[in-house]
């Protein structure tokens, strides 16, 4: 198996079909990474939070990195890395259209307000639940994949190499066993 570079459509396809990512920001040389829910629309990831370290740091340094993956197994995964720029969408007339767009897009996802709008207590003090909508402009998108080798058409029958590959990876391409020949837990 080889790690392959994802094409542009494959990279954007993974970003579009996913909704959970990890966003990394940096302040004074210290990185910080947290999960976010998002929706992709026209070159932006739209998201939502309340004030905390992530928002404070992105206001200070709007350059961010976002990681999105789809992992079926350690030998079957896709991953996309986005470098981008944070843009806050404050509650004012200048940003109303983009803020309304973010609201409309995010509502299409179940539990879109989590983890951003849940009660948070830091050092015994409850953080105010004031919504902050933002978007990340996609400046660069790269991606890779590791997956099972395609089964040649003439070997897709019930025996031979095709049978062996299906026993390793399953009919749908997901891994059927781990490196020790046992079924993975949860299968």
C-alpha positions as CSV (number, residue, x, y, z in Angstrom):
1,X,0.0,0.0,0.0
2,X,1.1,3.5,-0.8
3,X,0.1,6.8,0.6
4,X,-1.5,8.8,-2.2
5,X,-2.0,12.5,-2.8
6,X,-5.7,13.4,-3.0
7,X,-6.8,15.3,-6.0
8,X,-8.6,18.7,-5.6
9,X,-12.1,17.3,-5.9
10,X,-11.3,14.5,-3.5
11,X,-9.9,16.9,-0.9
12,X,-12.9,19.2,-1.1
13,X,-15.2,16.2,-1.1
14,X,-13.8,15.1,2.2
15,X,-14.2,18.6,3.6
16,X,-17.7,18.9,2.4
17,X,-19.0,15.5,3.7
18,X,-17.4,15.9,7.1
19,X,-18.5,18.2,9.9
20,X,-16.0,17.7,12.7
21,X,-12.4,19.1,12.4
22,X,-9.5,20.1,14.6
23,X,-8.4,23.7,14.4
24,X,-5.0,24.8,15.5
25,X,-4.0,28.4,16.3
26,X,-0.9,29.9,17.8
27,X,0.0,32.8,20.1
28,X,3.5,33.7,21.3
29,X,4.9,30.6,19.8
30,X,2.5,28.3,21.7
31,X,0.2,26.1,19.6
32,X,-3.3,25.2,20.7
33,X,-5.7,22.7,19.0
34,X,-9.4,22.0,19.6
35,X,-12.3,20.3,17.9
36,X,-14.9,22.4,16.0
37,X,-18.1,21.7,14.0
38,X,-18.2,23.4,10.7
39,X,-19.9,23.6,7.3
40,X,-18.0,24.3,4.0
41,X,-19.4,26.9,1.7
42,X,-17.8,28.7,-1.3
43,X,-14.2,28.6,0.0
44,X,-14.9,29.1,3.7
45,X,-15.4,26.9,6.7
46,X,-18.3,28.4,8.8
47,X,-18.3,27.8,12.5
48,X,-19.4,29.0,15.9
49,X,-18.0,29.3,19.4
50,X,-18.2,31.3,22.6
51,X,-15.3,33.4,23.9
52,X,-12.3,31.4,25.2
53,X,-8.7,30.7,24.4
54,X,-9.4,29.7,20.8
55,X,-11.2,33.0,20.0
56,X,-8.7,35.1,21.9
57,X,-5.8,33.5,20.1
58,X,-7.3,33.7,16.6
59,X,-8.1,37.3,17.2
60,X,-4.4,37.9,18.0
61,X,-3.1,35.7,15.1
62,X,-5.7,34.9,12.4
63,X,-3.5,32.3,10.7
64,X,-4.9,28.9,11.5
65,X,-4.5,25.2,10.4
66,X,-7.5,22.8,10.2
67,X,-7.2,19.0,10.1
68,X,-10.1,16.9,8.8
69,X,-9.9,13.1,8.5
70,X,-11.9,10.0,7.7
71,X,-10.4,7.0,9.4
72,X,-11.9,3.6,8.7
73,X,-8.8,1.7,9.9
74,X,-5.1,2.3,10.4
75,X,-4.7,1.1,6.8
76,X,-7.6,2.9,5.3
77,X,-7.9,6.6,5.8
78,X,-8.1,10.0,4.2
79,X,-6.8,13.3,5.7
80,X,-6.9,16.9,4.7
81,X,-4.9,19.8,6.0
82,X,-6.2,23.4,5.5
83,X,-4.1,26.5,6.1
84,X,-6.4,29.5,6.3
85,X,-7.3,32.8,7.8
86,X,-9.8,33.4,10.7
87,X,-12.5,36.0,10.1
88,X,-14.9,36.8,12.9
89,X,-18.5,37.7,11.9
90,X,-19.6,40.1,14.6
91,X,-23.2,41.0,15.3
92,X,-23.2,44.3,13.3
93,X,-24.8,45.4,10.0
94,X,-21.4,45.1,8.1
95,X,-21.3,41.4,8.7
96,X,-25.1,40.6,8.9
97,X,-25.2,38.7,5.5
98,X,-22.2,36.5,6.3
99,X,-23.4,35.9,9.9
100,X,-26.9,35.0,8.6
101,X,-25.3,32.6,6.0
102,X,-23.3,31.0,8.8
103,X,-26.4,30.5,10.9
104,X,-28.4,29.0,8.0
105,X,-25.6,26.6,7.0
106,X,-24.8,25.4,10.5
107,X,-28.4,24.7,11.3
108,X,-28.3,22.0,8.6
109,X,-26.1,19.9,10.9
110,X,-27.2,18.0,14.0
111,X,-25.9,19.4,17.3
112,X,-24.1,22.2,15.4
113,X,-23.9,24.3,18.5
114,X,-21.7,21.7,20.3
115,X,-19.1,22.0,21.6
116,X,-19.1,25.8,21.2
117,X,-22.3,26.6,23.1
118,X,-22.3,24.3,26.1
119,X,-21.9,25.4,29.7
120,X,-18.2,25.9,30.5
121,X,-16.7,26.5,33.9
122,X,-13.1,27.6,34.1
123,X,-11.4,28.0,37.5
124,X,-14.8,27.9,39.2
125,X,-16.2,30.7,37.0
126,X,-18.9,30.0,34.4
127,X,-18.0,31.5,31.0
128,X,-20.7,33.7,29.4
129,X,-22.6,32.0,26.6
130,X,-22.3,34.8,24.0
131,X,-22.4,33.4,20.4
132,X,-19.4,34.2,18.2
133,X,-19.8,33.2,14.5
134,X,-16.6,33.0,12.4
135,X,-15.3,31.6,9.2
136,X,-12.0,30.3,8.0
137,X,-10.9,31.3,4.5
138,X,-9.3,28.3,2.8
139,X,-5.9,29.5,1.6
140,X,-4.4,26.1,0.9
141,X,-5.8,22.6,1.0
142,X,-3.7,19.4,0.8
143,X,-4.6,15.8,1.4
144,X,-3.5,12.2,1.5
145,X,-5.0,8.8,1.5
146,X,-3.9,5.3,2.5
147,X,-6.3,2.6,1.4
148,X,-6.5,-1.0,0.2
149,X,-5.2,-1.7,-3.2
150,X,-7.9,-2.0,-5.9
151,X,-8.8,-5.6,-6.6
152,X,-8.2,-6.2,-10.3
153,X,-11.4,-7.0,-12.2
154,X,-10.2,-10.5,-13.2
155,X,-9.5,-11.4,-9.6
156,X,-12.9,-10.3,-8.1
157,X,-14.2,-13.8,-8.1
158,X,-14.4,-16.1,-5.1
159,X,-10.9,-17.5,-5.1
160,X,-7.2,-16.6,-5.5
161,X,-5.7,-13.2,-4.8
162,X,-9.1,-11.5,-4.9
163,X,-10.3,-13.8,-2.0
164,X,-7.1,-13.1,0.0
165,X,-7.4,-9.3,-0.5
166,X,-11.1,-9.4,0.6
167,X,-10.2,-11.4,3.7
168,X,-7.7,-8.7,4.6
169,X,-9.7,-5.6,3.7
170,X,-13.3,-6.7,3.5
171,X,-15.6,-6.5,0.4
172,X,-16.1,-2.7,0.9
173,X,-12.4,-2.0,1.3
174,X,-12.4,-1.6,5.1
175,X,-9.9,-3.7,7.0
176,X,-11.3,-7.0,8.1
177,X,-8.5,-7.9,10.5
178,X,-5.6,-6.3,12.3
179,X,-1.9,-7.2,11.9
180,X,-2.4,-10.3,14.0
181,X,-5.1,-11.9,12.0
182,X,-7.8,-11.2,14.6
183,X,-11.0,-9.2,14.1
184,X,-10.7,-5.6,15.3
185,X,-12.8,-4.7,18.4
186,X,-16.3,-3.4,17.5
187,X,-16.5,-5.4,14.3
